[in-house]
Structure formats: structure tokens, C-alpha cells
Amino acid sequence: MTPLTPTPGPRSALRHTALALIACLALGLAACSSSESLSQQLPIGPEPSITVLLRVGGDAGTTVQLLGTGTTQASLDVAASAVAKAAFPNAQVGAPELVTSTDPDLTVATVPVQLPNGEMTFNLDSDGMSSALQGVHPKALSVWVCTDDRRSVTVDSTAPGAVSSDVATGQCQVAGSTLAHDGVTWTATVVVGGVEPPSKLPWLIAGGVLVLIGLGAWFLWPRRSKLLETTSSSSPPLPPAPPVH
């Protein structure tokens, strides 16, 4: 006789639903807190190849970061300061930060920039970037504008193939690129919004995860208690004690 398979009850279905929601929200929270990948912004082309990242931020501040191949740390530090002054001529540029890259084939230079918290507009162009990088003499150059969740950024570029659009939160948008002796020039206008209050979404997701964990524990506890009771009741009786002589 084939044994019957028990049908999950409402409590079991709710328990599985709660656990599934916990997993989904945990993955969402991890996605929100993760930092963006640099895979699209890594230098590509003949060396020296330079990628300029203009990171416009809120609490974290604004930085100008140069990623380079085929160059030295000292020359890239000088170039980062020159690029920052060319991009933000009225801003205060700090000293190069300590190097944190562990990739032996990639050189990274970063300088902090103090920008006002209000809305602002700045312009970029291929000639200005090439002039600031003349000490490195890059054969391949790309310039990106990046933002975090505290400021909006719109990039309007004339570079071939560039798409003028808003920069998504925590992402980067190319402003222009140049190859040595290609004769291509470009300009870009970048509009930066004022600093916005911190996003409450990560806290809401974290609160939802905690609530669902509590619900999951509430659903699982009765089953665990019942299983322990069943195990105790089905245990074989202990043998009688031996007689005492």
C-alpha cells in the first residue's frame, strides 16, 4: 500500500513564504550596500592608458581618481592634481591619498576635492584633459563622471557614441574618450544637483529583514516543540534497574 504524502498546511506555507522573503530581502540589502564594479572603467588600450573618474559625492565627498597602466605612481599623483584643478578650477584640491590598490599592473591615484553642497555646473573637454595629463602622455584616455546616492548628475557630451543622460545612483557615465592621434575632440557639460538627505531605503530593508526573521522564528518554534514532544513520547522505555543483592 502506497503511503499518503501529507499536504502542507497553512502554517507550513506561511513559514516557507516568510523564509523566501527573508532570503530575497537579504539579497536586496546586499545589493544596495555593495559598491559599484570598476570593470567598465578599467584602462583599455595601448599604454600608457588612463581612466579619469570624477566621483561627485555627498557625505563621502568628491574625489578625482586616476586609474593607469604603463605609468608610475609619482607621475600619476601629479596628473590627478592637475586633472582636479582643470575640472574644478574654483575648488580646493587636497593632497594625494594613500595608495590602496593591490593590483601590480594597475596604478591608482586619488585626490580629494571640496565642492559646495548646492547645485553646480562644470565643463570638461578633451583639450583640457590632455593638457592636464601631459606629464603622463596617455595613448588612451577615458573620462567618466560618477555619483553616489546623495547627488544627482546629468552628463551632456558631444563625444562620438556618448549618450547624454542622467547618471544612475552609484554609477558612472562616460563623458568622453580619446586615442592618441585619432583627431577626435569632445566637450561635456555636467550638471550636479545639491546634496540630498541620506536614503532611508537600506534601513527600511534591514528593518523588514529583522521583522521577517522574527516571523520565521515564530512559525518554526511550534514545529520544533512538537517534534521534541514526539521524539520524547516515542523513545523506548528504559530497562528496569538490576536487582540489588
N, C-alpha and C positions, 0 to 999 in steps of 0.2 A: 504494500500500500504506500502510495507516494505521500510523503509528509506535506502538510499545507504550510505555505510561506506566510508568516504573519504580515498583515498590512500595516504600514506605518500609521500611527495615529496623528491627530492634530498637533500634539505636543512635540512629537518627533519631527514633523515637517517644519514647525516653527523653529526648532533647535537648529536644523540644517540651514534654514534661511538665515538665521542670525549669524551662524558661523561663516556662511558665504559672504554676508555683508561685512563682517569683520575683516575678512581677507581682502575684499575689494577696497575698503576704506584704508586699510593699512598700505596697500599698494599705491593708492592715490596720494596718501600723505608722503610716502617716499618719493613719488614723482614730483610733488610740489617742493620738497626740500632739496632735491638734487640740483646740482649746479650744471650749467649747460656744457655740452661737449665742445672741445676745440677742433674736432675732426674736420669741420668745414673751413676753419680759419688757419690751419697749419700751412706754413710756407710751401708753395709748389712752384717749380721752375728752376732754371739754371741758377747756381749760386754765384754771388750772394743773393738770397731770396728773403724778402722781408714782408711780414704781415703787420699792419698797424691796427691796433684795437683801441678805439676811443670809447672807454667804458664810462658812460654818464649815469651816475647813481644818486641815491638818496642818503640813507644813513651810512652806507659803505663809502660814500664819497665818489669822486671822479678820478679815474686814472688813465694814463696813456701807456699802453703796453705794446712792446715790440717783440715779435717772435722772429728769430732769424736763423738761417743756416749759412754756413760758409763765412762767418764773421766772428769777431772777438767780443768778449763781454765789455771791455772798456769802450770800444768804438760804438757799441750798441747803446750803452748808457748815455753817451754824449748825444747820440742820434735821438734817443727817446726824449730828452730835454728839449732838443731843437724842434722836434715834431709837436710837442706840447705847446711850445711858445708860438709856433706857426698856426696851430689850430685854435688856440685860445690866447690871442695876443694881450688881452687885458686881465688875464687871470694870473694868480700866483702859482708858480710851479715849484714843487719840492725836490729834494734830493732823491736820487735813485734808491729804490728799496732793495733789501737784501734778496739775493737770488734764492729761489725755492725749487727751480727745475732740476730734476734728476736725469733728464734725457741728455746723454753726452752729445747727440747730434743736433740738439736744439738749444739756442741761446735766447734767454728771455731777459728783457729789461723793462722795468716798470717805474713810472714817476707819478706821484700824486698831484692833483690839480684842484685848487679851491675855486668852485663856481658858486654863483649866487643861487638861492633857493627858488627864485622866481623864474618865470618863463624867459627864454632867451633864444637867439638865433645865431648860428655861426656858419661860416662858409669854408669849404675845402676845395682845393684844385690840385691837379697833377703837378703843375709847375712848383707850387709851394711845398708840396710833399717831397718832390725830387730835390729841391734846394735844401730842405732840412736834412735830407738823408745823403747829402753829397759826400760826407765822410765815409760812408759805407759803400757807396756806388752800387746799389742793388741792380741786378739784371732782371729781377721780377719783383713787383710791388703790388700789394693789395691793401686797401684801406676799408675798414669796417667800423660801423657805429653800433654800439651795444647799449642796452639799458637793463635796469632791474625793475622790480615791481613798484618802485616809488616815483618814477618819472616816465612820461610818455615821450616818444621820439618819432619824428617824421623825417624821412630822408628823401630828398628830391634830387636825383642825379642825372647828368647828361651822358654818363659813361655808356659805351656800347653794351647792350644786353642788360643793363641795370634796370630794375623795376622800382619806380618811385612809390613808396608806400610807408605806412606806419610800421614801426618796429614792434614786434610782439614782445610781451613781458618776458624778461630774462633771455632774450635772443639778440642776434646781431643781424644787421643789414649792410650789404656791401655798398660803399659809396663810390668806389672806382678802383680800377686796376691798370697797371702799366707794365709792358715788357720793353726791355732795352731796344731802342732804335725802331720801335713799331710806329712812331709818329702819332700815336693816339693821345689826345688831350681830353680832360674831363673836368667838370665842376660839379659841386654838390652843395645844396643848401640844407642845413639840418635845423629843425625847429624842436626845441626841448621844452616840455611842459614843466610847470612848477612841481616842487616836491609834494607828493600826496601822503596822507596818513598811512601807516603800516596796514597791510592787508590782514583781515581777521580770518581769512579762509583756513590757514593752517591750524589755528586754534579751534575753529569750528569742527574741522575734520578730526583733530585729536580728541575733542570732547565727544564726538559721535563714536569714535572707536572705543573710548572708555565705557560709554553707555552700552554699546553692543557687547563688550566683554562682560559687563555685569549681567546683561540679559542672557548671554550664553552660559555663564556660571549658574544663573537661576534655573535655566532649563536642564542643565546637566546634573545638578545636585540631586534632585529626586531620583533620577535613574541610578546614580551611583549608590544612594542609600538603599534603594530597592534591591540592587544587585548584591550589596553586602548582606542584607537580610536573607536573601535567597541562598547565598553561599553558606551562611551560618546555619540555616534550617536544614540544608541538605547535607551537611557534614555528617559522616558516620559517627555513631556513639563511641565513646572511649571504652576500652576494655575494662573489665572490673579489676579492682586492685587485688594484688595477690594476697592470700591469707597470711596472717601474722602468726608465727609459731612461738 
